[in-house]
Amino acid sequence: MKAPIILRWLLVAMLILSISTLSLACTSDTVLVAGDFMAPTITHEQSVAIDRNAYGDEGPQRWDIILIRIAQDQGIVLRVIGLPGETITIEDGAVYVNEFLLVEPYLPPGTITESDTKEFIVPSGNYFVLGDNRAEAADSRQGFFVPLTTIVGKIKL
């Protein structure tokens, strides 16, 4: 008599696990990162998981690593530094948000952030992004902001 009850619970557990895995598969997949813009956090040819439904009604938060669509089948992975309406200042090798020094523990010691433009005001509905590899990354220091509509999802490490 105990065997049918155990079998029933085992089937229920397997069904729940199948549904959980299916819902994760529908909202998450992986991308292969090309380039070292996010090194050492993410390296060239590293496969990372992406949550395409991370940003429902709200956009990304500071320090989120995001996949940005730049063409039909191409994207770039960068870190969110500035939120809509904020002022980003790059001065003396450091990044400031609304005049407060941004502490970036994910960067290697001694990392210097340089930019030809000193101050950026992030437009409404847009984000200021930087690569962790500040010497190599093409990012918002080149004068572009990232519209929420081009953000594919959040990278999950």
C-alpha positions in Angstrom: 0.0 0.0 0.0 2.9 2.4 0.7 4.5 1.9 -2.7 1.6 3.5 -4.6 1.6 6.6 -2.3 5.4 7.0 -2.7 5.0 6.6 -6.5 2.3 9.2 -6.6 4.4 11.7 -4.6 7.4 11.0 -6.8 5.3 11.7 -10.0 4.0 14.9 -8.4 7.5 16.0 -7.6 8.7 15.2 -11.1 5.8 17.2 -12.6 6.6 20.2 -10.4 10.3 20.0 -11.4 9.3 19.8 -15.1 7.1 22.8 -14.9 9.8 24.8 -13.1 12.4 23.9 -15.6 10.1 24.7 -18.5 9.3 28.2 -17.1 13.0 28.9 -16.6 13.7 27.8 -20.2 11.1 30.2 -21.5 12.6 33.2 -19.7 16.3 32.4 -19.8 18.9 31.2 -22.2 22.6 31.6 -22.8 24.7 33.8 -25.0 28.3 33.5 -26.0 30.2 36.7 -25.2 32.7 37.8 -27.9 35.3 40.3 -26.8 36.8 41.4 -23.5 34.7 44.5 -22.8 33.6 43.0 -19.5 36.9 41.3 -18.4 37.7 40.1 -15.9 34.0 39.6 -14.8 33.1 38.0 -18.2 35.8 36.9 -20.6 35.9 36.3 -24.4 34.0 33.3 -25.5 32.4 32.8 -22.1 28.8 31.5 -22.1 26.5 33.4 -19.8 22.8 33.0 -18.9 20.4 35.8 -19.7 17.0 36.5 -18.2 15.0 38.1 -20.9 12.1 38.9 -18.6 14.1 40.5 -15.8 12.8 44.0 -16.6 9.0 44.0 -16.8 7.7 47.4 -15.8 11.0 48.6 -14.3 14.3 49.0 -16.0 17.7 47.8 -14.8 19.4 48.8 -11.6 22.9 50.2 -11.1 25.5 47.5 -11.5 23.3 45.1 -13.5 25.1 43.5 -16.4 22.8 43.7 -19.4 22.6 42.4 -23.0 22.0 45.3 -25.4 20.7 44.7 -28.9 22.8 46.6 -31.4 21.6 44.8 -34.6 19.1 42.1 -35.5 21.3 39.2 -34.3 24.0 41.1 -32.5 24.4 42.5 -29.0 26.9 43.8 -26.5 27.2 43.0 -22.8 27.9 46.0 -20.5 27.3 47.1 -16.9 24.7 49.7 -16.0 26.3 52.7 -14.2 23.9 55.6 -14.7 20.1 55.6 -14.4 17.7 58.0 -16.2 18.1 61.6 -15.0 21.4 61.1 -13.3 24.6 63.1 -14.0 27.7 60.9 -14.6 31.1 62.6 -14.2 34.4 61.0 -15.1 37.3 62.8 -13.5 40.7 62.0 -12.2 40.3 58.3 -13.2 37.1 57.8 -11.2 33.3 57.8 -11.9 30.9 59.9 -10.0 27.1 59.7 -10.0 25.4 62.9 -9.0 28.7 64.1 -7.5 29.2 61.0 -5.3 32.1 58.7 -6.0 31.0 55.4 -7.4 32.5 52.5 -5.5 33.2 49.7 -8.0 34.4 46.6 -6.1 34.1 44.4 -9.3 37.0 46.3 -11.0 40.6 45.1 -10.6 42.6 47.3 -8.2 44.2 50.3 -10.0 41.6 50.5 -12.7 41.4 54.0 -14.2 38.4 55.3 -16.0 39.1 57.9 -18.7 36.9 59.8 -21.1 37.3 62.7 -23.5 33.9 64.0 -22.2 33.8 64.8 -18.5 30.1 65.0 -17.8 27.1 63.0 -19.1 23.4 63.7 -18.3 21.4 60.5 -18.8 18.2 61.2 -20.7 14.9 59.9 -19.6 14.3 56.2 -20.6 18.0 55.7 -21.1 21.0 54.2 -19.3 24.7 55.0 -19.1 26.8 51.8 -19.4 30.4 50.9 -19.0 32.5 47.8 -19.6 34.5 46.5 -16.7 37.6 46.5 -19.0 37.7 50.3 -19.1 40.8 50.4 -21.3 39.2 48.3 -24.1 35.4 48.8 -23.8 33.3 50.7 -26.3 30.6 52.1 -24.0 28.7 55.3 -23.1 32.0 57.2 -22.8 31.8 57.3 -26.7 28.7 59.4 -26.4 25.8 56.9 -26.6 23.1 56.1 -24.0 21.2 52.8 -24.0 17.4 53.1 -24.5 15.3 50.7 -22.4 13.8 49.4 -25.6 17.2 48.0 -26.7 17.9 46.0 -23.5 17.3 42.3 -24.2 17.8 41.2 -20.6 19.9 40.8 -17.5 23.0 38.6 -17.5 23.0 36.1 -14.6 26.4 35.1 -13.3 
